[in-house]
Amino acid sequence: MPSRAVKDPTQEGERILTICNACRYCEGYCAVFPALERRVSFTPADLNYLANLCHNCGECYYACQYAPPHEFSVNVPKTLARIRARSYQRYAWPFAAAFGRNEIALLALAFGMAVWFFGGSRAVGADFYAVISHRSMVAVFGAAAIFVLVAWIAGVRRFWRESGERLADLASLPALKSAFADALTLKYLGGDGYGCTYPDERRSRARWWFHHFTFYGFLLCFAATTVAAIYHYAFGWRAPYSYFSAPVVLGTLGGIGLLAGPAGLWWLKQGRDAATQDASQDGMDRVFLALLFSASATGLLLLALRETRAMPALLAIHLAVILGLFVTLPYGKFVHAIYRLAALARFALERSRERTAAPEN
């Protein structure tokens, strides 16, 4: 029988997961299958939840006896990827129509070039604040950070309330502890130490490693910025800082992670199995990886050449890339981390309730 035509992902998700619920062969692979087995039917909110639990490793696809070319044409990874992408836009706030529109990142380039034109030509030495004042940096990036945080909170609130859960339960410490432990260790990409089936059916830990380089590189860069803020406001120490200072060391290590991680994930994407992927998300994925890599590359280059005449131009370009990254955080691939964390928290809550409700022996 020929493969099925592309259908509405919600209807297709309900059809496929109903089959999975009857089969249950894959129940030990990841959190998706125990979660779906707690349900006898699947609402759109349930499908959004299950889709955001999925790490798109492809394990269930390669193990499934009903996968194409079987007439049932069960393809859980691709179907959940499509549902997940729609959920991103559904929960985006306040401009849902902006989700996935990567061109908004290019608007930041105008900011960077304006900084260079108005201040860069007069900058000397390694004084970043001769290019743009500290007050201006704080105003622009502080406002961007607040907007991103508010947008994330609004999106997660929509996701959580639509699922029927109480907002108070989102603050459950045991659930959050479990969710963070699963997320920080990438539990469902580990494959019990053998890795996951990505980019193809052969097991590999490459994706696990590159994700870790990316995530922890990002955290180290955030830590560098935080320590620099403490230096500035608590001690009155003005940037730039020495090469062996905490902000520079943390930023350098984070920058290396953000070079290796995104580059590795990009490389893996080139050899992935198209059967398990939603190709419509490729542009969004690649722009996000490119922004992360560019933010790191321009930052490290600025560090190396901060005492040369190239500093003003490099600072302008680096700030432009960082602002572009900030602007796209609520409307690009980064949101998968936010909603997956919320989904993992809900999974932990459901598992806890199940254990509590189980009769004692």
SULSULKA-V290954 format. One line per field, one symbol per residue. ss: DSSP state (@ for helix, = for strand, . for the rest). phi: phi as a letter, one per 20 degrees, with the letter a starting at -180 (. if undefined). psi: psi as a letter, one per 40 degrees, with the letter a starting at -180 (. if undefined). A space follows every 10 residues. Layout:
ss = ???
phi = ???
psi = ???
//
This chain:
ss = ........@@ @@@@@@@@@@ @@@....... @@@@@@.... ...@@@@@@@ @@@.....@@ @@@....... .....@@@@@ @@@@@@@@@@ @....@@@.. .@@@@@@@@@ @@@@@@@@.@ @@.....@@@ ...@@@@@@@ @@@@@@@@@@ @@@@@@@@@@ @@....@@@@ @.@@@@@@@@ @@@@@.@@@. @@@..=.... ...=.@@@@@ @@@@@@@@@@ @@@@@@@@@@ @@@@...... .....@@@@@ @@@@@@@@@@ @@@@@@@@@@ ...@@@..@@ @@@@@@@@@@ @@@@@@@@@@ @@@@...... @@@@@@@@@@ @@@@@@@@@@ @...@@@@@@ @@@@@@@@@@ @@@@@@@... .
phi = .fffffdgff ffffffffff feemfefefa fgfffffecd bcegffffff feffelengf ffeffdfgeg fflecfgfff fffffffgff efbedgfefm efffffffff ffffgffecf fefcmdeffe ebfgffffff ffffffffff ffffffffgf fffnefffff efffffffff ffffdlgedf llndndebeb fffbeffgff ffgfffffff ffffffffff gfeedmeeff dffdfgffff fffffffeef ffffffffff dfeffddeff egffffffff ffffffffff ffffdfddff ggffffffff fffffffege cbfgfgffff ffffffgfff ffffffffff f
psi = hiiiihihdd dddddddddd dddfdededa ddddddeeie ihiddddddd dedhefdedd ddeheeihei ddfhgddddd dddddddddd eiiegdeehe geeddedddd dddddddddd eeiiafgdee dhiddddddd dddddddddd dddddddddd ddeeiidded ehdddddddd ddddefdeed ffeeiighea ehhieddddd dddddddddd dddddddddd ddddefhhii iideiddddd dddddddedd cddddddddd eihddeihde eddddddddd dddddddddd ddddfeeiee dddddddddd dddddddede faddeddddd dddddddddd ddddddehii .
//
